Amino acid sequence: MKKTKFLIVVLITASFLTGCKDATNITAKIKKENLVNAKSRDSEIKKGAASISFDKKEYDFGTVNEGDIVETSYLVTNSGKTDLVITNAQASCGCTVPVWPKNPIKPGATGEVKVKFNTSGKPNRQQKTITLTTNTESGREVLTLKGSVTPKAKK
């Protein structure tokens, strides 16, 4: 039993010693390009998270007839100190289609999130949300679209 324990300790020690033999060569394996990219990324992070503001976060389209397509735009302003990136816009329903700026929005600049809501098969009171995935501190922003849809007359 003692021989087995001793053998295990020797094997573990040997594996640690042989695994670290190239430790002096590690700096030679680092790509200088990656260091430059990391420094650039770190300087952007130090500026702080992007900040976003809207001309409106909720749009009430009032009363429309079933089958109408409601369209609106939300004006997005980058009120932060670093580029604002919207990576995704997800609607709460397949009847609502958002289109968002794919390029980063510079500090102080604006972009537009366009939304289309197809009211077909959606009678009565409606409320849909559009969730933006962003590089802001919270990581997501929610926009709302609401109103009333007058049902089609039954034949």
KANOR-V399680 format. One line per field, one symbol per residue. burial: 1 if it has 24 or more other ideal C-beta (glycine too) atoms within 12 Angstrom, else 0. A space follows every 10 residues. Layout:
burial: ???
This chain:
burial: 0000000000 0000000000 0000000000 0000000000 0000000001 1111000010 1001010101 0111011101 0111110011 1000111101 1000100000 1111111110 0100011111 1101110000 1111111010 00000
